[in-house]
Amino acid sequence: MTTAKIVIHQSQFPAVVQRDLIHSLRTGRVNHKFHYDSVKQTNQWLALHQAHSPARNDGDCAATYDRAFAGTIATLGSTAIHVLGLGCGGGQKDTRLLRLLGDAGKAVSYTPCDVAVAMTLVAQQAALAVVPAEKCFPLVCDLATADELPEVFAGPGPAGVARLITFFGMIPNFEPGEILPRLAALLRPEDTLLFSANLAPGPDYPAGVQKILPQYDNELTREWLMTFLLDLGVERDDGTVWFGVEDEATGSGLKKIVARFQFTQPRQLRVGDSRIAFPTGATLQLFFSYRYTPPRVEQTLADYGLKVETDWITQSGEEGVFRVKRV
Ligand SMILES: C[S@@+](CC[C@H](N)C(=O)[O-])C[C@H]1O[C@@H](n2cnc3c(N)ncnc32)[C@H](O)[C@@H]1O
């Protein structure tokens, strides 16, 4: 019999998730966690990641992560390392890191953490190739809302072991002001953070953002985002998905790719006892992805007391890995 033990934080208990869903629909801005909820969405995202992510398609991107991992491992004095994978997704990058840590003679343990049970399980299964089952502590948690994150992450993993925290590909999908104070509070001075972000390539920032638009404006991404709406009772011909580039609202100068669903006929949705009406012409923000440049990553992290020590940027300029410490 094969089973898995997963700890589920109350931030992902059903009543809380339903409340978050109603909030998303009432505010017209879908929390991106709802695009990873089901097994179907998890598999759709893994397929589109496979098709469009530089991490899976650009050999130099994988090599860049490897260089970042080797460079970071060389700085770790401890013989035992606990990897906390925040928003682990399918866990491919974390598993590679764990393998290299093992090859370097480190005793590894791992907490794959994601908002989605299916993702967490996929990451745990991947990691079992390199981490013993009793050293793997899967955790489902909403990093954007869970109270007392430092306590949540004090628990899993062996006590007193050095921590290497990964936050790969996460920052583009959060408002920096919502997630970075929480990440900074979680990081202890002795922890190392490995942080990665999709970047806008080239010296012309607006042109760089336009260049990567096709990585989002494509059929696989449309289908993945539509699954959320279809599961709620929206019909395909209720409207259209639009992609575009927009500026961050507070004037930071950051740009993001945004996907919106525009209703071309009215639709009423029911969630629990709540009814949410979308008249013709209403729009729902389905998804956004901020695009950074290396200096923008450095400045944004510095605003929250996080210091970039070293970075590794792909030749294409489309992805970067950053080793970070709390100041
Ligand atoms: C773009 S994927 C990155 C996955 C992985 N780190 C990688 O680089 O391949 C974003 C991941 O964040 C997770 N996620 C989204 N919102 C989250 C939240 N509020 N708390 C924790 N995880 C979240 C999703 O389920 C998804 O697995």
The ligand as a Gaussian input file, in Angstrom:
#p B3LYP/6-31G(d) Opt

LIG

0 1
 C        4.765000      29.444000     -11.308000
 S        4.603000      28.063000     -10.270000
 C        6.297000      27.804000      -9.720000
 C        6.555000      26.364000      -9.345000
 C        8.004000      25.978000      -9.032000
 N        8.535000      26.719000      -7.906000
 C        8.880000      26.128000     -10.253000
 O        9.709000      27.037000     -10.294000
 O        8.727000      25.331000     -11.194000
 C        3.812000      28.741000      -8.881000
 C        3.503000      27.746000      -7.774000
 O        3.052000      28.480000      -6.629000
 C        1.970000      27.840000      -6.033000
 N        1.207000      28.866000      -5.318000
 C        0.382000      29.805000      -5.846000
 N       -0.105000      30.602000      -4.886000
 C        0.431000      30.150000      -3.729000
 C        0.286000      30.571000      -2.380000
 N       -0.504000      31.580000      -2.045000
 N        0.965000      29.869000      -1.421000
 C        1.760000      28.805000      -1.776000
 N        1.925000      28.378000      -3.031000
 C        1.270000      29.051000      -3.996000
 C        1.230000      27.181000      -7.170000
 O        0.412000      26.116000      -6.758000
 C        2.383000      26.756000      -8.077000
 O        2.817000      25.461000      -7.799000

